[in-house]
Amino acid sequence: MTRAKYSNIFYGYLFLLPYLILFCAFILLPLIYGLGLSLFQWEVLSNAPPRFIGLGNYREALGETYFWKALGATLRFVAMIVPSVVFGALLIALALNALPEKSGGFFKAAIFAPTIISISVAGILWRWFFSAEFGLFNAWLAPLGVKVPWITENRWAMKSVVLMTVWWTLGGPMVVLLAGLKQIPEQYYEAASIDGAGAMRRFFHITLPLLKPVLLFVIVMNIIGSFQVFGQTFMITRGGPELSTRVLVQYIYETAFASYRLGYGSAMSWLLFIVIAVFSILQFRLVRERE
Amino acid sequence: MFCIRKLTTFISLILLILFISLLANCGKSTGIKPSRKVVIRFWNGFTGPDGRTILRLVKRFNRENPDVQVLMQRMDWGVYYNKLFVAGLGGRAPEVFIVHASSMERFIQAQVARPVDDLVRGANGIDESDFAENIWQAVEKDGRHYALPLDVHPIGMYYNKKLFREAGIVDEKGNPKPPTNREEFLDALTKITKDIDGDGKNDQWGYVFTWYRTNMYTFLLQWGGRIFTPDYQKCVLDSAENVEAVRFFTDLIHKKKVIPPPENFDSWIGFRQGKVGIAFEGIYMLEDLKRQKDLDYGAAPLPLLGKVPAAWADSHTICFKKDLSGEHLDAAWRFAKYLSDNSLDWADGGQIPARKSLMESERFKGMTAQWEFAKMIPYIRYIPRVPFALEFLGEFDTAAERGLRGNVSAETALSEAAANVNKIIKRQNEEQKRSKP
């Protein structure tokens, strides 16, 4: 190898170094520490020293109704949010792509705007929107004689959280998909039009196949992110009504920081990690096979 | 491409920066102080309007005490307790910090807070008998007091005077007459609850459940129920009295339909919008109402709906770091005493001072709502003092919610919660046993 090449490699690592340090200090080390912690019975309130109990915490989690209920709530959220966000982002990206640059810019900014609002602000706002007796949405619906129990009925609450999350997170995927759309060379569409392909055929035979890598990236990132849902449910429903929207991350948080059971909380975190890892591996497998 | 010389300059620059920042840190840790002031860190969760009040007090104290510098840090209560507790366990608690009486137990058990008896009885002390007995008791364990109670904040009755007048619930002089017992309460519910816009559904309500926890805890106690056996070894949340209390309200919600389906805190908006006749809320909500000029509201003690008077309450208490000594202890105590002595300023924002002499002052009598709510002090009740308070409250909140929403029976909701709490007690006991070899 030439000296230039060595120096390139060196600079590659050099520029990665700041992130690598942060990654190790704040992600990798806590991860490993958490794995160790999950094998101990460690209750902060107790005067007894932490005790090694092997897989005891994992066994307790798998045998506990609260754990399964929280995992179920998380899965329900993921199953609803991922298609909604991806579909919605795709539709809007297509629409924006068709618009001229100037007017498109306004809508792009408008749709992206909620993403930059912090979850606490958005959460407080939407909790009021959703209030059944005194909220904004039901005030709008009142003339129609409809009163939706947005967050007061078990069967509605998660859907309402999903609705809010779509509003809140749509911007990111939309921008990514829009960038993907812009990369598709115009000539393909021209050629297809000349060959007599309609809008539908152009979409399914040019746009979709060429957008696939970007689309898959968006889907995978969205699923991973959605499994870690916490802010929305914590702010809007606090996990209610009747714990129907208490997702796993919230339960982990409560276990570790309200019950002060660090070992048990770590064990559940690792179970969540395994679930996410399994989903991610499956997805990457799927992508590779198709390619 | 970069050349080696540039690289060397680059790396030495980075090293230089690191070196300088290291030096700067050394300076801090070796104790070079900017001035000779005693610095007292003061943490609390007063992030609402109460934050402005406490800030004023802190600034005043700093002005009047040039030798002390109180540095206040405010965080949201939820975040606050986690941070405080972890800091405390690591021996890095602030010199002075606020803890709710209901959260006291775990701070005592984890040995984060320091007993205050020597300070209270010391030269610059406070007469113990000046504290209302039950408030002073709320910070006591095994004969020692672990904090200086700053205030007490019970829930009480806020009522909408306009709706009361419209419903004709007035005394001889035509003034709105808030209910004092069950009959009057039910009468007010039926008279005020109605369908205003004519869509066949009620949209004005006599009473709403705001915070399940405070409201239901009050009702269970009013019905004569208990939460734990006296030795705290068994949770009896599913006792007959408690079931009866929950049933009384589920009937009003689901059968008689004079109380709307509960929405927890959000229903408070309904009271502020003038669509609700009565809400049982904390005295700390007063600031919210004061700023709302178009709402004609009154404040009164809670009506007696069950058999025994009771009202949920909690207190902000001032705690001290475990290992304080010397000038730090002296400064911390002076600051805490200053807050206590001036707690009428604090009370003005929607609190009741913990000290009787202040409660009996003319100035306090001028604070209408606080004065009304203070009448309940003899029968205020704190949340049971268990070290696993947060876990217990999680179960309690869920039980109250499930019971009121009526998807399961009152018995099921309460007995499932009791079973879960008993599991927690068992786990705690095993831990305790393990810690005593």
Interface residues (C-beta under 8 A of the other chain):
Chain A: A4 S7 Y11 E43 V44 L45 S46 N47 A48 R51 R127 W128 S131 A132 E133 F134 G135 A142 G145 K147 P149 T152 N154 R238 G240 P241 E242 L243 E254 F257 A258 S259 Y260
Chain B: M1 F2 N82 F85 L89 R106 Q109 A110 D197 D199 K201 D203 W205 V208 P260 P261 P262 E263 N264 D266 S267 I269 G270 Q273 K275 P387 F388 L390 E391 G394 T398 E401 R402 R405 N407 I424 Q428 E431 Q432 R434 S435
